Amino acid sequence: MSPGTTAEPPPIAMLLPLLQSVLAGLTLLFGLGVRLLFAMVYPLRIIWYILYVLLSPLTVVIKISLDLVLFTPFSIIHKLAVAFYPVYVFCAAACIFGATVGLFGNYVSTTILNSISRTKYFTQPPSPPPQLAPQVALRKRKRKSSTITVEDLVYARKWRDELFS
């Protein structure tokens, strides 16, 4: 620094008093707003007591309904969940253990089969399939036409009469 120049404070130091006064003003305004709000709401306390007395039957009905519909079933479900928790843990442990044994068994059987398949018997190429004779399409058989004659009807009637008489 040269002897003729004076050291100016940094800009943040000049900003700090301004920031303090702005925050003090905002705090004062907020407190004033809260007081005004309480002053406006205070007369409503009288009306609140009247509403409380008038709506008390409705609040009792709502409380009983919530107890019956929501809180009681929830407490029953909670107690059942607590009661069946050991069964749940046992079944989950059994499933996890079964899956582990199954995966280990699959690994062991695959390893054994892979070691067997490396032998000479399994590495030979498969024999070609036998050649089958070509399929010949068969032609459809024609249906025999059947016509009933008068003589057939007379014979059938005589046979029926003899049978049932």
C-alpha positions in Angstrom: 0.0 0.0 0.0 1.2 3.4 -0.7 1.4 6.0 2.2 -1.2 8.3 0.6 -4.1 5.8 0.1 -6.6 5.0 2.9 -7.9 1.4 3.4 -11.6 1.2 2.6 -13.6 -1.5 4.4 -14.7 -4.5 2.2 -18.2 -4.2 0.6 -19.6 -6.9 2.9 -18.8 -4.8 5.9 -20.9 -1.9 4.5 -23.7 -4.3 3.6 -24.0 -5.8 7.2 -25.6 -2.8 8.9 -28.1 -2.4 6.1 -29.0 -6.1 6.4 -29.4 -5.8 10.2 -31.8 -2.9 9.8 -33.9 -4.7 7.1 -34.2 -7.8 9.3 -35.2 -5.7 12.3 -37.9 -4.0 10.2 -39.3 -7.3 8.9 -39.4 -8.7 12.5 -41.3 -5.6 13.6 -43.8 -6.0 10.7 -44.3 -9.7 11.4 -45.0 -9.0 15.1 -47.5 -6.3 14.1 -49.2 -8.7 11.7 -49.5 -11.4 14.3 -51.0 -8.9 16.9 -53.5 -7.7 14.3 -54.5 -11.2 13.5 -55.1 -12.1 17.2 -57.1 -8.9 17.6 -59.4 -9.9 14.7 -59.8 -13.5 15.8 -60.5 -12.7 19.5 -64.2 -12.0 19.0 -64.5 -15.3 17.2 -63.7 -17.1 20.5 -67.2 -16.3 21.7 -68.7 -17.7 18.5 -66.4 -20.7 18.8 -67.9 -21.7 22.2 -71.5 -21.5 20.7 -70.4 -23.6 17.7 -68.8 -26.1 20.0 -71.9 -26.6 22.1 -74.2 -26.8 19.0 -71.9 -29.3 17.1 -71.1 -31.5 20.1 -73.7 -34.2 19.1 -72.2 -34.4 15.7 -68.6 -34.7 17.1 -69.8 -37.5 19.4 -71.3 -39.4 16.4 -68.2 -38.9 14.3 -66.0 -40.1 17.2 -68.1 -43.3 17.7 -68.2 -43.9 13.9 -64.5 -43.6 13.6 -64.0 -45.9 16.6 -66.2 -48.6 15.0 -65.1 -48.2 11.4 -61.5 -47.3 11.6 -59.8 -47.7 14.9 -61.3 -51.0 16.1 -60.5 -53.0 12.9 -57.1 -51.5 12.8 -56.3 -52.5 16.3 -57.7 -56.1 15.6 -55.4 -56.3 12.5 -52.5 -55.0 14.5 -53.0 -57.6 17.3 -53.4 -60.4 14.7 -50.2 -59.3 13.0 -48.3 -59.3 16.3 -49.8 -62.8 17.2 -48.8 -64.3 13.8 -45.4 -62.7 13.5 -43.6 -65.9 14.7 -45.4 -68.0 12.1 -44.5 -65.4 9.4 -40.9 -65.5 10.4 -40.8 -69.3 10.5 -42.4 -69.6 7.0 -40.1 -66.9 5.6 -37.1 -68.7 7.0 -38.3 -72.1 5.6 -38.9 -70.5 2.1 -35.4 -68.9 2.1 -33.8 -72.2 3.3 -35.8 -74.2 0.7 -34.7 -71.8 -2.1 -31.1 -72.1 -1.0 -31.2 -75.9 -0.9 -32.9 -75.9 -4.3 -30.3 -73.6 -5.9 -27.4 -75.6 -4.3 -29.0 -78.9 -5.6 -29.3 -77.4 -9.1 -25.7 -76.3 -9.0 -24.5 -79.8 -7.8 -26.6 -81.7 -10.4 -25.4 -79.4 -13.2 -21.8 -79.9 -12.1 -22.2 -83.7 -12.1 -23.9 -83.8 -15.5 -21.3 -81.5 -17.0 -18.5 -83.8 -15.7 -20.3 -86.9 -17.1 -20.9 -85.2 -20.5 -17.2 -84.8 -21.0 -16.7 -88.6 -21.3 -16.4 -90.3 -24.7 -19.9 -91.6 -24.7 -21.4 -88.1 -24.5 -19.0 -86.4 -26.9 -19.7 -88.6 -29.9 -21.9 -86.9 -32.5 -25.4 -88.3 -32.5 -26.4 -90.8 -35.2 -28.5 -89.3 -38.0 -32.2 -90.0 -37.8 -33.5 -92.9 -40.0 -34.9 -91.9 -43.3 -38.6 -92.3 -43.5 -40.6 -93.1 -46.6 -42.2 -90.1 -48.2 -45.8 -89.6 -47.2 -48.3 -90.2 -50.0 -51.5 -88.3 -49.7 -54.4 -90.7 -49.6 -57.4 -89.8 -51.6 -60.7 -89.3 -49.9 -63.2 -92.1 -49.9 -66.5 -91.3 -51.5 -69.6 -91.8 -49.5 -72.0 -94.4 -50.7 -75.3 -92.7 -51.6 -78.2 -94.2 -49.8 -81.7 -94.0 -51.2 -84.7 -95.5 -49.5 -87.2 -97.2 -51.7 -90.8 -97.9 -51.1 -90.1 -101.6 -50.8 -87.7 -100.8 -47.9 -90.4 -98.9 -46.1 -92.9 -101.7 -46.5 -90.4 -104.3 -45.2 -89.6 -102.1 -42.2 -93.3 -101.7 -41.3 -93.9 -105.5 -41.5 -90.8 -106.2 -39.4 -92.0 -103.7 -36.8 -95.5 -105.1 -36.7 -94.2 -108.6 -36.2 -91.8 -107.5 -33.5 -94.3 -105.6 -31.4 -97.4 -107.8 -31.9 
